[in-house]
Amino acid sequence: MNERIPAKKKDEEHLLIQKAIKRDASAFGRLYDMYVDRIYRYVYYRVGSVADAEDLTQQVFLKAWQAIGRYKKMASPFIAWLMTISHNVIIDFYRTRKSNACIGNDITSNNLEYNPEKAAEAQLEQKKLRQAILQLSSDRQQVVILRLIEGFQFREIASILGKSEGAVRVILHRALTKLQEILGKEKGYDKK
């Protein structure tokens, strides 16, 4: 998932952003199409509910449309800007709900739908992973999702979270250590 955006695609993205800044809804719609899946996936892993993730993803793009005139290309990549908005929308969501994340189990890979046994097994593993991730602190959750699920580079994550690359690497290392501990306990491999 560590994809580098080809120069042609970056130029297209830059052109679409410039048009969107001038309130071209069609250009913003194309930006939406380019990034909606990544934003949805990030939001889903933070809230664990398909319905909430869909609603919050729409809020992210609505806020992005409203604020597109304030986007500064040199400050951070467009996807990082969208992830920052996503993070803020999720914080607002939890503030208003004042609840812990609920774990949903409604996402499965399209490749698995033809084999119900494998689909159920994958769904269970995905649920266990989401539950383990949600036991981490907020910073650790974000770094794990952005790096391992979304495939962002360390510098991009640092930009999104307002931290240094070194701090992001340390957070990831500690998060992975904690995830191993959590998942090991679930499987009965607790060393204590």
MIDRENMI-23686 format. One record per residue: x negated, y, z of N, C-alpha, C, CB in turn; residue in three letters. Coordinates in steps of 0.1 Angstrom, whole numbers, plus 5000, padded with zeros to 4 digits. Glycine has a CB too. Layout:
<recs>
<rec <X; Y; Z>; <X; Y; Z>; <X; Y; Z>; <X; Y; Z>; "ALA">
...
</recs>
This chain:
<recs>
<rec <4992; 4988; 5000>; <5000; 5000; 5000>; <4992; 5013; 5000>; <5009; 5000; 5012>; "MET">
<rec <4979; 5012; 5002>; <4970; 5023; 5002>; <4969; 5028; 4987>; <4956; 5020; 5008>; "ASN">
<rec <4979; 5034; 4983>; <4979; 5039; 4969>; <4973; 5053; 4967>; <4993; 5038; 4963>; "GLU">
<rec <4965; 5054; 4957>; <4960; 5067; 4954>; <4969; 5072; 4943>; <4945; 5067; 4949>; "ARG">
<rec <4973; 5085; 4944>; <4982; 5090; 4934>; <4974; 5095; 4922>; <4990; 5103; 4939>; "ILE">
<rec <4976; 5089; 4910>; <4969; 5093; 4898>; <4970; 5108; 4896>; <4973; 5085; 4886>; "PRO">
<rec <4960; 5114; 4889>; <4960; 5128; 4886>; <4973; 5133; 4879>; <4948; 5132; 4878>; "ALA">
<rec <4977; 5124; 4869>; <4989; 5128; 4862>; <5001; 5129; 4871>; <4992; 5118; 4850>; "LYS">
<rec <5003; 5119; 4880>; <5014; 5119; 4889>; <5013; 5131; 4899>; <5015; 5106; 4897>; "LYS">
<rec <5001; 5134; 4903>; <4999; 5146; 4912>; <5003; 5159; 4905>; <4984; 5147; 4917>; "LYS">
<rec <4999; 5160; 4892>; <5003; 5171; 4884>; <5018; 5172; 4883>; <4997; 5171; 4870>; "ASP">
<rec <5025; 5161; 4880>; <5039; 5160; 4879>; <5046; 5164; 4892>; <5044; 5146; 4875>; "GLU">
<rec <5040; 5159; 4903>; <5045; 5162; 4917>; <5044; 5177; 4919>; <5038; 5154; 4928>; "GLU">
<rec <5032; 5183; 4916>; <5030; 5197; 4918>; <5040; 5205; 4910>; <5016; 5201; 4914>; "HIS">
<rec <5042; 5202; 4898>; <5052; 5209; 4889>; <5066; 5208; 4895>; <5052; 5203; 4875>; "LEU">
<rec <5070; 5196; 4900>; <5083; 5194; 4906>; <5085; 5203; 4918>; <5086; 5179; 4909>; "LEU">
<rec <5074; 5203; 4926>; <5075; 5211; 4939>; <5076; 5226; 4935>; <5062; 5209; 4947>; "ILE">
<rec <5069; 5231; 4925>; <5070; 5245; 4921>; <5084; 5248; 4916>; <5060; 5248; 4910>; "GLN">
<rec <5090; 5239; 4909>; <5104; 5241; 4904>; <5114; 5240; 4916>; <5108; 5230; 4893>; "LYS">
<rec <5111; 5231; 4925>; <5120; 5230; 4936>; <5120; 5242; 4945>; <5117; 5218; 4945>; "ALA">
<rec <5108; 5248; 4946>; <5106; 5261; 4954>; <5115; 5272; 4948>; <5091; 5265; 4955>; "ILE">
<rec <5116; 5271; 4935>; <5124; 5281; 4928>; <5139; 5277; 4928>; <5119; 5283; 4913>; "LYS">
<rec <5143; 5267; 4936>; <5156; 5262; 4938>; <5162; 5254; 4927>; <5165; 5274; 4941>; "ARG">
<rec <5153; 5247; 4920>; <5157; 5238; 4909>; <5161; 5224; 4916>; <5146; 5236; 4898>; "ASP">
<rec <5174; 5222; 4917>; <5179; 5210; 4924>; <5175; 5197; 4916>; <5195; 5211; 4925>; "ALA">
<rec <5175; 5198; 4903>; <5171; 5186; 4895>; <5156; 5182; 4899>; <5172; 5189; 4880>; "SER">
<rec <5147; 5191; 4900>; <5133; 5189; 4903>; <5133; 5183; 4917>; <5125; 5201; 4902>; "ALA">
<rec <5140; 5188; 4927>; <5140; 5183; 4940>; <5146; 5169; 4940>; <5148; 5192; 4950>; "PHE">
<rec <5156; 5166; 4932>; <5162; 5153; 4931>; <5152; 5143; 4926>; <5173; 5153; 4921>; "GLY">
<rec <5143; 5147; 4917>; <5132; 5138; 4913>; <5122; 5135; 4924>; <5125; 5143; 4901>; "ARG">
<rec <5119; 5146; 4932>; <5110; 5144; 4944>; <5117; 5134; 4954>; <5107; 5157; 4951>; "LEU">
<rec <5130; 5136; 4956>; <5138; 5127; 4964>; <5136; 5113; 4960>; <5153; 5131; 4964>; "TYR">
<rec <5138; 5110; 4947>; <5137; 5097; 4941>; <5123; 5091; 4943>; <5140; 5097; 4926>; "ASP">
<rec <5113; 5099; 4943>; <5099; 5095; 4944>; <5096; 5090; 4959>; <5089; 5106; 4940>; "MET">
<rec <5102; 5097; 4968>; <5098; 5094; 4982>; <5109; 5089; 4992>; <5094; 5107; 4988>; "TYR">
<rec <5121; 5087; 4987>; <5132; 5083; 4996>; <5129; 5069; 5002>; <5145; 5083; 4988>; "VAL">
<rec <5124; 5060; 4995>; <5122; 5047; 5001>; <5111; 5047; 5012>; <5117; 5037; 4990>; "ASP">
<rec <5101; 5054; 5010>; <5090; 5055; 5021>; <5096; 5062; 5033>; <5078; 5063; 5015>; "ARG">
<rec <5103; 5073; 5031>; <5109; 5080; 5043>; <5119; 5071; 5050>; <5116; 5093; 5038>; "ILE">
<rec <5127; 5064; 5042>; <5137; 5055; 5049>; <5130; 5045; 5057>; <5146; 5049; 5038>; "TYR">
<rec <5120; 5038; 5051>; <5113; 5028; 5058>; <5107; 5033; 5071>; <5102; 5022; 5049>; "ARG">
<rec <5101; 5044; 5070>; <5095; 5050; 5082>; <5106; 5053; 5093>; <5087; 5063; 5079>; "TYR">
<rec <5117; 5059; 5089>; <5127; 5062; 5098>; <5133; 5049; 5104>; <5138; 5070; 5092>; "VAL">
<rec <5136; 5039; 5095>; <5142; 5027; 5100>; <5133; 5020; 5111>; <5143; 5017; 5088>; "TYR">
<rec <5120; 5020; 5109>; <5111; 5013; 5119>; <5111; 5021; 5132>; <5097; 5012; 5113>; "TYR">
<rec <5115; 5034; 5132>; <5115; 5041; 5144>; <5129; 5040; 5151>; <5112; 5056; 5141>; "ARG">
<rec <5140; 5038; 5144>; <5153; 5038; 5150>; <5159; 5024; 5150>; <5162; 5048; 5143>; "VAL">
<rec <5155; 5015; 5141>; <5160; 5001; 5141>; <5174; 4999; 5137>; <5158; 4996; 5155>; "GLY">
<rec <5181; 5009; 5131>; <5195; 5007; 5127>; <5196; 5012; 5113>; <5205; 5015; 5136>; "SER">
<rec <5202; 5004; 5104>; <5203; 5008; 5090>; <5212; 5021; 5089>; <5209; 4997; 5082>; "VAL">
<rec <5223; 5021; 5095>; <5232; 5033; 5094>; <5225; 5045; 5099>; <5245; 5030; 5102>; "ALA">
<rec <5219; 5045; 5111>; <5212; 5056; 5116>; <5200; 5060; 5107>; <5206; 5054; 5130>; "ASP">
<rec <5193; 5051; 5101>; <5182; 5054; 5093>; <5186; 5060; 5080>; <5174; 5041; 5089>; "ALA">
<rec <5198; 5056; 5074>; <5203; 5062; 5062>; <5207; 5077; 5065>; <5216; 5054; 5057>; "GLU">
<rec <5214; 5079; 5076>; <5218; 5092; 5080>; <5206; 5101; 5082>; <5227; 5092; 5093>; "ASP">
<rec <5197; 5097; 5090>; <5185; 5105; 5093>; <5176; 5108; 5080>; <5176; 5098; 5103>; "LEU">
<rec <5176; 5098; 5071>; <5168; 5100; 5059>; <5175; 5111; 5051>; <5168; 5087; 5050>; "THR">
<rec <5188; 5111; 5051>; <5195; 5122; 5044>; <5192; 5136; 5050>; <5210; 5119; 5043>; "GLN">
<rec <5192; 5136; 5064>; <5189; 5148; 5071>; <5175; 5153; 5068>; <5190; 5146; 5086>; "GLN">
<rec <5165; 5144; 5066>; <5152; 5147; 5063>; <5151; 5155; 5050>; <5142; 5135; 5063>; "VAL">
<rec <5158; 5149; 5040>; <5158; 5156; 5027>; <5166; 5169; 5026>; <5163; 5146; 5016>; "PHE">
<rec <5176; 5169; 5034>; <5184; 5182; 5035>; <5175; 5193; 5041>; <5197; 5180; 5043>; "LEU">
<rec <5168; 5189; 5052>; <5159; 5199; 5058>; <5148; 5203; 5049>; <5154; 5193; 5072>; "LYS">
<rec <5143; 5193; 5041>; <5132; 5196; 5032>; <5137; 5205; 5021>; <5127; 5183; 5025>; "ALA">
<rec <5149; 5203; 5016>; <5155; 5212; 5006>; <5156; 5226; 5012>; <5168; 5207; 5001>; "TRP">
<rec <5161; 5227; 5024>; <5163; 5240; 5030>; <5149; 5247; 5033>; <5170; 5239; 5043>; "GLN">
<rec <5139; 5240; 5035>; <5126; 5246; 5038>; <5115; 5245; 5027>; <5120; 5239; 5051>; "ALA">
<rec <5119; 5240; 5016>; <5110; 5238; 5005>; <5102; 5251; 5001>; <5117; 5234; 4992>; "ILE">
<rec <5108; 5263; 5003>; <5101; 5275; 5001>; <5089; 5278; 5010>; <5110; 5287; 5002>; "GLY">
<rec <5089; 5271; 5021>; <5078; 5272; 5031>; <5067; 5262; 5029>; <5083; 5272; 5045>; "ARG">
<rec <5069; 5252; 5020>; <5059; 5242; 5018>; <5046; 5248; 5012>; <5064; 5231; 5009>; "TYR">
<rec <5035; 5245; 5018>; <5022; 5250; 5014>; <5013; 5238; 5009>; <5014; 5258; 5025>; "LYS">
<rec <5010; 5237; 4997>; <5003; 5226; 4991>; <4990; 5223; 4998>; <5001; 5228; 4976>; "LYS">
<rec <4982; 5234; 5001>; <4969; 5232; 5007>; <4969; 5227; 5021>; <4961; 5245; 5006>; "MET">
<rec <4980; 5229; 5028>; <4981; 5225; 5042>; <4981; 5210; 5043>; <4993; 5231; 5049>; "ALA">
<rec <4989; 5203; 5035>; <4990; 5188; 5036>; <4997; 5183; 5023>; <4997; 5184; 5049>; "SER">
<rec <4995; 5170; 5020>; <5002; 5165; 5009>; <5017; 5165; 5011>; <4998; 5150; 5006>; "PRO">
<rec <5025; 5165; 5000>; <5040; 5166; 5001>; <5045; 5155; 5010>; <5046; 5166; 4988>; "PHE">
<rec <5040; 5143; 5008>; <5046; 5131; 5016>; <5043; 5133; 5031>; <5040; 5118; 5011>; "ILE">
<rec <5031; 5139; 5034>; <5028; 5142; 5048>; <5038; 5152; 5054>; <5013; 5147; 5050>; "ALA">
<rec <5041; 5162; 5046>; <5051; 5172; 5050>; <5064; 5166; 5052>; <5052; 5183; 5039>; "TRP">
<rec <5069; 5157; 5044>; <5081; 5150; 5046>; <5081; 5141; 5058>; <5084; 5141; 5033>; "LEU">
<rec <5069; 5135; 5061>; <5068; 5126; 5073>; <5069; 5135; 5085>; <5055; 5118; 5072>; "MET">
<rec <5063; 5147; 5085>; <5064; 5156; 5096>; <5079; 5159; 5099>; <5056; 5168; 5094>; "THR">
<rec <5086; 5162; 5088>; <5100; 5165; 5090>; <5107; 5153; 5096>; <5107; 5169; 5076>; "ILE">
<rec <5104; 5141; 5091>; <5110; 5129; 5095>; <5108; 5127; 5110>; <5104; 5117; 5088>; "SER">
<rec <5095; 5129; 5114>; <5092; 5128; 5129>; <5101; 5137; 5137>; <5077; 5131; 5131>; "HIS">
<rec <5102; 5150; 5133>; <5110; 5159; 5140>; <5125; 5156; 5140>; <5108; 5173; 5134>; "ASN">
<rec <5130; 5150; 5129>; <5144; 5146; 5129>; <5146; 5134; 5139>; <5148; 5142; 5114>; "VAL">
<rec <5137; 5125; 5139>; <5138; 5114; 5148>; <5137; 5118; 5163>; <5126; 5104; 5146>; "ILE">
<rec <5129; 5128; 5166>; <5128; 5133; 5180>; <5142; 5140; 5183>; <5117; 5144; 5181>; "ILE">
<rec <5147; 5147; 5174>; <5161; 5153; 5176>; <5171; 5143; 5178>; <5164; 5163; 5165>; "ASP">
<rec <5170; 5132; 5170>; <5180; 5121; 5171>; <5180; 5115; 5185>; <5177; 5110; 5161>; "PHE">
<rec <5168; 5112; 5191>; <5167; 5106; 5204>; <5170; 5116; 5215>; <5153; 5101; 5206>; "TYR">
<rec <5168; 5129; 5213>; <5172; 5139; 5223>; <5187; 5139; 5224>; <5166; 5153; 5219>; "ARG">
<rec <5194; 5139; 5213>; <5208; 5140; 5213>; <5214; 5126; 5218>; <5214; 5143; 5199>; "THR">
<rec <5209; 5116; 5215>; <5214; 5103; 5219>; <5210; 5099; 5233>; <5209; 5092; 5209>; "ARG">
<rec <5198; 5104; 5237>; <5193; 5100; 5250>; <5194; 5085; 5253>; <5201; 5108; 5261>; "LYS">
<rec <5189; 5078; 5243>; <5190; 5063; 5245>; <5177; 5057; 5239>; <5202; 5057; 5238>; "SER">
<rec <5175; 5045; 5243>; <5163; 5038; 5237>; <5167; 5033; 5223>; <5159; 5026; 5246>; "ASN">
<rec <5157; 5030; 5215>; <5159; 5025; 5202>; <5166; 5012; 5203>; <5146; 5024; 5194>; "ALA">
<rec <5176; 5010; 5194>; <5182; 4997; 5193>; <5176; 4990; 5182>; <5198; 4999; 5192>; "CYS">
<rec <5175; 4977; 5184>; <5168; 4969; 5174>; <5178; 4963; 5164>; <5160; 4958; 5180>; "ILE">
<rec <5178; 4967; 5152>; <5186; 4961; 5142>; <5179; 4949; 5135>; <5191; 4972; 5131>; "GLY">
<rec <5187; 4941; 5128>; <5180; 4930; 5121>; <5186; 4929; 5108>; <5182; 4917; 5129>; "ASN">
<rec <5189; 4940; 5101>; <5196; 4939; 5089>; <5188; 4941; 5076>; <5207; 4949; 5088>; "ASP">
<rec <5174; 4942; 5078>; <5166; 4943; 5066>; <5159; 4930; 5063>; <5156; 4955; 5067>; "ILE">
<rec <5160; 4925; 5051>; <5153; 4913; 5047>; <5147; 4916; 5033>; <5161; 4900; 5047>; "THR">
<rec <5137; 4909; 5030>; <5131; 4911; 5017>; <5140; 4905; 5006>; <5117; 4904; 5016>; "SER">
<rec <5141; 4912; 4995>; <5149; 4907; 4984>; <5144; 4894; 4979>; <5150; 4917; 4973>; "ASN">
<rec <5131; 4892; 4980>; <5125; 4879; 4975>; <5130; 4867; 4983>; <5110; 4880; 4976>; "ASN">
<rec <5135; 4869; 4995>; <5139; 4858; 5003>; <5154; 4854; 5002>; <5135; 4861; 5017>; "LEU">
<rec <5162; 4862; 4996>; <5176; 4860; 4996>; <5181; 4847; 4990>; <5183; 4871; 4989>; "GLU">
<rec <5172; 4840; 4982>; <5176; 4827; 4976>; <5173; 4816; 4985>; <5168; 4826; 4963>; "TYR">
<rec <5166; 4818; 4996>; <5163; 4807; 5005>; <5167; 4811; 5019>; <5148; 4803; 5005>; "ASN">
<rec <5179; 4807; 5023>; <5185; 4812; 5036>; <5176; 4809; 5048>; <5198; 4806; 5038>; "PRO">
<rec <5169; 4797; 5048>; <5161; 4793; 5059>; <5149; 4802; 5060>; <5156; 4778; 5057>; "GLU">
<rec <5142; 4805; 5049>; <5131; 4814; 5049>; <5135; 4828; 5052>; <5123; 4813; 5035>; "LYS">
<rec <5147; 4832; 5047>; <5152; 4845; 5050>; <5154; 4847; 5065>; <5164; 4848; 5042>; "ALA">
<rec <5160; 4837; 5071>; <5163; 4838; 5085>; <5150; 4838; 5093>; <5172; 4826; 5090>; "ALA">
<rec <5141; 4830; 5089>; <5128; 4830; 5096>; <5120; 4843; 5095>; <5119; 4819; 5090>; "GLU">
<rec <5120; 4849; 5083>; <5114; 4862; 5080>; <5121; 4873; 5088>; <5113; 4865; 5065>; "ALA">
<rec <5134; 4872; 5089>; <5142; 4882; 5096>; <5139; 4882; 5111>; <5157; 4880; 5094>; "GLN">
<rec <5137; 4870; 5116>; <5134; 4868; 5130>; <5120; 4873; 5133>; <5135; 4853; 5134>; "LEU">
<rec <5110; 4870; 5124>; <5097; 4876; 5126>; <5096; 4891; 5125>; <5087; 4870; 5116>; "GLU">
<rec <5104; 4896; 5116>; <5105; 4911; 5114>; <5111; 4917; 5127>; <5113; 4915; 5102>; "GLN">
<rec <5121; 4911; 5132>; <5128; 4916; 5144>; <5118; 4916; 5156>; <5140; 4908; 5148>; "LYS">
<rec <5110; 4905; 5157>; <5100; 4904; 5168>; <5090; 4915; 5167>; <5094; 4890; 5168>; "LYS">
<rec <5085; 4917; 5154>; <5076; 4928; 5152>; <5081; 4941; 5156>; <5071; 4927; 5138>; "LEU">
<rec <5093; 4944; 5151>; <5100; 4957; 5154>; <5101; 4959; 5169>; <5113; 4959; 5148>; "ARG">
<rec <5105; 4948; 5176>; <5107; 4949; 5191>; <5093; 4952; 5197>; <5113; 4936; 5196>; "GLN">
<rec <5083; 4945; 5192>; <5069; 4947; 5198>; <5065; 4961; 5195>; <5059; 4937; 5192>; "ALA">
<rec <5067; 4966; 5183>; <5063; 4980; 5180>; <5070; 4990; 5189>; <5066; 4983; 5165>; "ILE">
<rec <5083; 4988; 5191>; <5091; 4997; 5199>; <5087; 4997; 5214>; <5105; 4994; 5198>; "LEU">
<rec <5079; 4987; 5218>; <5074; 4987; 5232>; <5061; 4996; 5233>; <5070; 4973; 5236>; "GLN">
<rec <5056; 5000; 5222>; <5044; 5009; 5223>; <5048; 5023; 5226>; <5036; 5008; 5209>; "LEU">
<rec <5039; 5031; 5230>; <5041; 5046; 5232>; <5045; 5052; 5218>; <5029; 5053; 5238>; "SER">
<rec <5051; 5064; 5218>; <5055; 5070; 5206>; <5043; 5072; 5196>; <5062; 5084; 5209>; "SER">
<rec <5032; 5077; 5201>; <5020; 5080; 5193>; <5016; 5067; 5186>; <5009; 5086; 5201>; "ASP">
<rec <5015; 5056; 5194>; <5011; 5043; 5189>; <5021; 5038; 5178>; <5009; 5033; 5200>; "ARG">
<rec <5034; 5039; 5181>; <5044; 5035; 5171>; <5042; 5042; 5158>; <5058; 5038; 5176>; "GLN">
<rec <5040; 5055; 5159>; <5039; 5063; 5146>; <5026; 5058; 5138>; <5038; 5077; 5149>; "GLN">
<rec <5015; 5057; 5145>; <5003; 5053; 5138>; <5004; 5039; 5132>; <4991; 5054; 5148>; "VAL">
<rec <5009; 5030; 5139>; <5011; 5016; 5134>; <5020; 5017; 5121>; <5017; 5007; 5145>; "VAL">
<rec <5031; 5024; 5122>; <5041; 5024; 5111>; <5034; 5031; 5099>; <5054; 5031; 5115>; "ILE">
<rec <5028; 5043; 5102>; <5022; 5050; 5091>; <5011; 5043; 5084>; <5018; 5064; 5096>; "LEU">
<rec <5002; 5037; 5092>; <4991; 5030; 5086>; <4994; 5016; 5081>; <4980; 5029; 5097>; "ARG">
<rec <5000; 5008; 5088>; <5002; 4994; 5084>; <5014; 4991; 5076>; <5002; 4985; 5097>; "LEU">
<rec <5025; 4999; 5078>; <5037; 4997; 5071>; <5038; 5006; 5058>; <5049; 4999; 5079>; "ILE">
<rec <5034; 5018; 5061>; <5035; 5028; 5050>; <5022; 5029; 5042>; <5038; 5042; 5055>; "GLU">
<rec <5011; 5025; 5047>; <4998; 5025; 5040>; <4991; 5038; 5039>; <5000; 5019; 5027>; "GLY">
<rec <4994; 5047; 5048>; <4987; 5060; 5048>; <4972; 5059; 5051>; <4994; 5070; 5057>; "PHE">
<rec <4964; 5068; 5046>; <4950; 5069; 5050>; <4949; 5076; 5063>; <4942; 5077; 5039>; "GLN">
<rec <4938; 5074; 5070>; <4936; 5080; 5084>; <4937; 5095; 5083>; <4923; 5076; 5090>; "PHE">
<rec <4932; 5101; 5073>; <4932; 5116; 5072>; <4946; 5121; 5070>; <4923; 5121; 5060>; "ARG">
<rec <4955; 5113; 5063>; <4969; 5117; 5061>; <4976; 5116; 5074>; <4975; 5108; 5050>; "GLU">
<rec <4974; 5105; 5081>; <4980; 5103; 5094>; <4976; 5114; 5104>; <4977; 5089; 5100>; "ILE">
<rec <4963; 5117; 5104>; <4958; 5128; 5112>; <4966; 5141; 5109>; <4943; 5130; 5111>; "ALA">
<rec <4968; 5144; 5096>; <4975; 5156; 5092>; <4989; 5156; 5096>; <4974; 5157; 5077>; "SER">
<rec <4996; 5145; 5095>; <5010; 5144; 5099>; <5011; 5146; 5114>; <5015; 5130; 5095>; "ILE">
<rec <5002; 5140; 5122>; <5004; 5140; 5137>; <4996; 5152; 5143>; <4999; 5127; 5142>; "LEU">
<rec <4988; 5159; 5135>; <4981; 5170; 5141>; <4970; 5166; 5150>; <4990; 5179; 5148>; "GLY">
<rec <4963; 5154; 5147>; <4952; 5149; 5155>; <4940; 5147; 5146>; <4957; 5135; 5161>; "LYS">
<rec <4929; 5144; 5152>; <4917; 5141; 5144>; <4917; 5127; 5139>; <4904; 5144; 5153>; "SER">
<rec <4910; 5124; 5128>; <4909; 5111; 5123>; <4904; 5101; 5133>; <4900; 5110; 5110>; "GLU">
<rec <4894; 5105; 5141>; <4889; 5097; 5152>; <4899; 5093; 5162>; <4877; 5103; 5159>; "GLY">
<rec <4908; 5103; 5166>; <4918; 5100; 5175>; <4928; 5090; 5170>; <4925; 5113; 5179>; "ALA">
<rec <4931; 5091; 5157>; <4941; 5082; 5150>; <4935; 5068; 5150>; <4944; 5087; 5136>; "VAL">
<rec <4922; 5067; 5147>; <4916; 5053; 5147>; <4916; 5047; 5161>; <4901; 5054; 5142>; "ARG">
<rec <4914; 5055; 5171>; <4914; 5050; 5185>; <4929; 5046; 5189>; <4909; 5061; 5195>; "VAL">
<rec <4938; 5054; 5185>; <4952; 5051; 5188>; <4956; 5038; 5181>; <4962; 5062; 5183>; "ILE">
<rec <4952; 5036; 5168>; <4955; 5024; 5161>; <4949; 5011; 5168>; <4951; 5025; 5146>; "LEU">
<rec <4936; 5013; 5171>; <4929; 5002; 5178>; <4936; 4998; 5191>; <4915; 5005; 5181>; "HIS">
<rec <4940; 5007; 5199>; <4947; 5004; 5212>; <4961; 4999; 5209>; <4948; 5017; 5220>; "ARG">
<rec <4967; 5004; 5199>; <4981; 4999; 5195>; <4980; 4984; 5191>; <4987; 5007; 5184>; "ALA">
<rec <4970; 4981; 5183>; <4969; 4967; 5178>; <4965; 4957; 5190>; <4958; 4966; 5167>; "LEU">
<rec <4957; 4962; 5199>; <4954; 4954; 5211>; <4966; 4952; 5219>; <4943; 4961; 5219>; "THR">
<rec <4974; 4962; 5221>; <4987; 4960; 5228>; <4997; 4951; 5221>; <4993; 4974; 5231>; "LYS">
<rec <4998; 4953; 5208>; <5007; 4944; 5200>; <5003; 4929; 5201>; <5007; 4948; 5185>; "LEU">
<rec <4990; 4927; 5201>; <4985; 4913; 5203>; <4989; 4908; 5216>; <4969; 4912; 5201>; "GLN">
<rec <4988; 4916; 5226>; <4991; 4912; 5240>; <5006; 4909; 5241>; <4987; 4923; 5250>; "GLU">
<rec <5015; 4918; 5235>; <5029; 4917; 5236>; <5033; 4904; 5228>; <5036; 4929; 5230>; "ILE">
<rec <5028; 4902; 5216>; <5032; 4891; 5208>; <5027; 4878; 5213>; <5027; 4893; 5193>; "LEU">
<rec <5015; 4879; 5219>; <5009; 4867; 5226>; <5017; 4862; 5237>; <4995; 4870; 5231>; "GLY">
<rec <5023; 4871; 5245>; <5031; 4868; 5257>; <5044; 4861; 5252>; <5035; 4880; 5265>; "LYS">
<rec <5050; 4866; 5241>; <5062; 4861; 5235>; <5060; 4846; 5231>; <5067; 4869; 5223>; "GLU">
<rec <5048; 4843; 5226>; <5046; 4830; 5221>; <5040; 4821; 5232>; <5036; 4830; 5209>; "LYS">
<rec <5039; 4826; 5244>; <5034; 4818; 5255>; <5019; 4817; 5256>; <5040; 4805; 5255>; "GLY">
<rec <5012; 4826; 5249>; <4997; 4825; 5249>; <4991; 4835; 5259>; <4992; 4829; 5235>; "TYR">
<rec <4999; 4839; 5269>; <4994; 4848; 5279>; <4982; 4842; 5286>; <5006; 4852; 5289>; "ASP">
<rec <4971; 4849; 5287>; <4959; 4844; 5293>; <4959; 4845; 5308>; <4947; 4852; 5287>; "LYS">
<rec <4968; 4852; 5314>; <4968; 4853; 5328>; <4974; 4841; 5335>; <4977; 4865; 5332>; "LYS">
</recs>
